[in-house]
């Protein structure tokens, strides 16, 4: 009998080992750790069509990785906002884009609304923002609580205050300064929730404006960046942030002050940032988008859209600087709209996404005009023109901040001796007509709102991208400032 008991003991131990082996296969050890998937500024990007000039990008190329991480590691998918709009798919296909279906199928765990999401807040997504109120009432949870790997994780969502976009926020929508919100919420969550890990997801950049011109010109105090939160708010274990950043791997995971670790996401689905809490430290991994093949892209986005993006413009671009291309595009806008005397155009240099060389396609226009801009007229004074041309000059600076520089094109030299269109006898009150895109008209890039405190509502004019496209397709004469462009490419 003893022998039988021994055999039974061996059998029992063998059964336990088999069960443990099965458990290890079904639930690998990393499934009991903490894994976060972080994205930012996806902008409704499904696919960049896998063109030869760039590697794959877009949510379609990341979905397998996200699914695998959520299944195998029970990873939390956190998104820092500007999720739905800002890509050719969102601009051309609108609500017909398959992007939202991809997002809902993958199931994000938390989304902090960015400014481009404000008109879509009625969608069923896990919006999270502690500093967003509508008529004084919070409309979304300020934080969410998760349990992974036996650890309690509290994630606080914060959107950034807006410099220009507050001019057309939905009625009653207000955004508290994220730094002040973090100072209030972080100690409160530490006390009430007692988390093992407290994560903050911020829709915003690493640094806020440092030149102070917003405050001087408009009396508006811009929000601080992620670095200010890391320095001034104790108790944050991980601070994730992003706002139209090109990549995350050039920044990675950076230990900051007070034990806070910061990490940045990449825009338009260029990369997927994975963070794992292992051995009391955060470790990062950057996953690149995988190719899926043009047939799969066509089946999802449709032949019409793909053909429009890949169709040749009959134009070739030589290597040039971003500033030179900005001046060229400004002049192209000028001739495309047929401007008249004492009228000019203003086009920002910083928002050109890429400088593809060689034969250009329909997709190239979206690297030149990455926003769904329409024609807007602005009546400006001589002082306004001086600030537009030399935005740093009033404060004794030799050069304007790069983000605020404009390739300003006027019909006459910038000595400000323009023929005034206004009828006021006082030269200081004379007004000049300036063409801008509605992105800058409503304050994008902090260029216009710091100069004009009141802007009249105007109906949208023709699309800037559409006007330039039609002009190029007609093979109209190219401006002298465009030696980098030539017709005849196939």
Helices and strands as residue ranges (DSSP letters): H 2-26, G 29-32, E 34-39, G 59-61, H 63-72, E 76-79, H 88-92, G 94-96, H 99-106, E 110-111, G 115-120, E 132-134, E 137-138, E 143-148, E 151-158, G 165-168, E 173-175, H 178-193, E 197-203, H 213-218, H 226-232, E 238-242, E 253-255, G 257-259, E 261-264, E 271-278, E 281-288, H 294-301, H 303-310, E 312-317, H 322-337, E 343-348, E 358-361, H 364-368, E 375-380, H 382-389, G 393-395, G 402-404, E 406-410, G 427-429, E 432-437, H 438-441, G 444-446, H 464-473, E 485-487
